[in-house]
Amino acid sequence: MAFTKGVWDQLRATTVEQLIAALERDGFAADPACKGAVLVFIKTEAKVNRRVVVHYHPGKTWGAKFLKGLLDDIGWKENDLYRVGLITGTPPPQQNRPIYLVPCGCDGGLTSTGQPCPKCGGQRFREV
């Protein structure tokens, strides 16, 4: 994921408190079982549960590579950063790109435990 210079200029000073507030605005809830400096946030979605671990140090900011990896793990794209309030301004217009369906390669849409495949959601095809 590549962000523009203007986006990185706003993101580089993001503190852990701002990230936690953005996670909560996006529907992530703190795991009550975690205490101390390690905070776990879970978001329950229709097909998958997403989990993010944040090490809390007051006022902490991150380097560009670590922050990029963290945003990739969370699954946020540039438009999501505008939506959750990490960056301000007007989001760029979305480009309509074609969606292709390719076979997932899973066993009939199910994992070995009988749950729907996390990649295709049990549909046997995933979007590319």
C-alpha positions, 0 to 999 in steps of 0.5 A: 500500500502506497500513501501519498506524501500528504497522507504520510505527513499527517500519519507520521505524528500519529500517537498510540492514543489516536490509533486506539481512538480510530480503532474504536471508531471503526468498531474494534472493541478492547479485549477485557482479558488483556491488561497492562501495556499490551492492548488487544482489539477485536472486530467481529465482522460477518465472515471473519474476526479481526484482531489487532495487538497494540503495545501501549506507551503514552504519547508513543509514535512509530516509524514509517515502516512499522506504521505501514505494517500496522495499518496493513495488519489492521486492513485500512486503506487510504479512504479508511484513514479519512473515515476513522479520522487519522487524516483530514481533508477530502478523500481522493475519488475512488477509482472503479477497477474491475473485480475478477473472481478466481478459484480460491483453492480451498476444499469446497469453501470449507477449512479442515475444521468445517468453518467457512474459508477465511479467504473466500467466505465459503463461496469457493471463489475470491475477488482479485 
